[in-house]
Amino acid sequence: MKGIKQERAITLIALVITVIVLLILAGVTLIMLAGNNGIIAKSKRAVIQTKKLQYFEEIKLEIYQEQIERQETAKKEVFITSINNRINQKDWVNSTVKCDEYFEQKVNDYENTILLIETKDNYEIIVEIDNVTLTAKIRENYFEIAKEKCQILYDANSGNGEIQKQQIRKGFYAILPSNYYTKENYKFVGWCRDKEGKSEIYVEGSRLKIEENITLYAIWESEIVTITFNANGGDGTMTSVNVKKDSSIKLTPNTFARIGYDFLNWTIDANGTETSYKDEMVITVNKDIELFAQWKARDITWAECKTELMTKQEINTTMYDGYGNKIVIPAGFKIALGNYVTEGIVIQDAKGNQFVWVPVGKIYKNAAKTAYETIQLNRYDFGESGTTRTAKGDASITWNGKKFEEKTTAASTNQAVAKDLTGFKNGVSKNNGYYIARYEASSSDSTIV
């Protein structure tokens, strides 16, 4: 029994030793496979190195071929573009980007141009192009995993067409593309981060540093401009005109009218100090404009006084009938009846109050002014007796059993005070007449003025 136990113990020890040895061997195997110096890592590096050598050799061959074929008179842009095109034709190339040392995607005139090549298996290669000597070489120590990409989407913003999205390396300066969208009667202005165009607008070909995925909206400017017409004190309406921007158009004939004025021209300001245009002139417009009618004062015609209230006149209007007889129309009135002073003239305000014109002085009865008569202002013909005025003619009236006389001062309760008789006489003499109220012509709720 003792011998059997010893044999079992030896067997167990041997098993333990075997397991330990196997573990050691497994660890050694793992160390050989894994880690920076492991077989797997070395194998990966070998694959990468093989790719690198393959890519580098093919690029060098294209550079060499281009330099052989390049003529001495070749320009920098031609050489760079040709190198770029040659490399882009490789089936393992995903994209190439011309940029400077800081990957800002621009080409300086005197510094080297960097051609950043991205392979389809996600590696980056750098080719340096000397802009002066027009030679190129690979940067041997640069073969890296391609960096993170950002997307730029281009929104037509109510336009039509299609523009492919851009994929730009994060931190790169994207060159914004030319616009291929269209929008009827609108002109493309540029690209903007918001569709209303409230933030900065970038024109085609602008450089924009990209740090994240963004959407750029097409910003449009209407090519239709509007010409509006302002009566500027006149009356009437005129329809606005829409026209394509930067095109020529003949202005609509003026239809505004203004009592006592002739239309002069149009200007772009109410005061008439800015650019002016003649009526029906052909003009070219590149923005919305408002044209203000400009007026030249003239005598108001008899016909205008019969059809229009003189509400826009700040002062009384002096008129002459067909015989040359003078008549003064107060502001806010029009001629309601009569064509000649000899027939009787009645004026009327907006409320219907009417007044009769009483002519005084020489009144002509024909256009030749050969027939006339003189009307005297007898009622108010006052004479002087020292410093006191004495009533003459029909200067005393009786009403309701009481007698009244026109005096400059009242001597008793039965006397009325005549106000500014001298001024009244002077006014009648100057205007060749005066008005008296025609009460029966007024409306029931009108106020006599």
Number of C-alpha atoms within 10 A of each C-alpha: 5 6 7 8 10 10 10 11 11 10 12 11 11 12 12 11 12 12 12 12 12 12 12 12 12 12 12 12 13 14 14 16 16 14 12 12 12 15 16 15 15 16 13 12 13 12 12 15 13 12 15 19 13 12 18 20 13 14 20 17 13 18 23 16 13 18 16 9 9 15 10 9 6 10 13 17 12 12 20 22 11 16 21 21 13 14 22 17 11 14 9 14 18 16 16 18 19 20 20 18 16 11 17 19 22 18 18 11 11 9 13 21 22 26 26 21 23 23 20 13 12 14 19 21 23 22 24 19 23 17 20 12 10 18 17 23 15 18 13 12 8 13 18 14 13 16 14 12 17 18 17 19 16 23 22 22 16 14 17 13 12 13 15 9 13 17 15 22 20 17 18 19 20 23 17 19 17 13 19 12 17 17 16 10 12 16 15 19 17 22 28 21 19 16 18 12 16 10 11 11 18 18 17 15 13 16 17 15 16 19 16 15 14 13 17 20 21 26 26 22 12 15 17 20 18 17 17 15 22 22 21 16 16 18 13 12 13 15 9 13 14 13 19 18 19 14 13 13 16 11 16 16 11 19 12 18 17 19 21 18 15 16 18 16 19 27 22 18 18 17 11 16 9 11 10 17 18 15 16 14 14 13 13 14 18 15 16 13 15 17 21 22 27 22 20 11 12 10 13 18 14 15 10 15 20 18 11 15 22 25 15 14 14 10 12 13 18 14 17 16 18 16 19 17 21 21 21 16 20 19 16 19 25 23 24 20 15 14 17 19 22 17 10 13 20 21 25 23 21 13 13 18 22 27 24 19 21 18 25 19 18 14 20 22 19 15 12 10 12 8 11 14 12 11 14 12 15 11 12 17 15 18 11 9 8 7 6 11 14 16 18 14 10 12 16 15 11 10 7 5 6 10 13 18 19 22 20 17 13 14 11 8 9 11 18 17 14 13 12 10 16 11 10 13 16 12 13 17 15 12 15 20 19 18 17 11 16 16 14 9 12 18 13 10 9 12 10 15 8
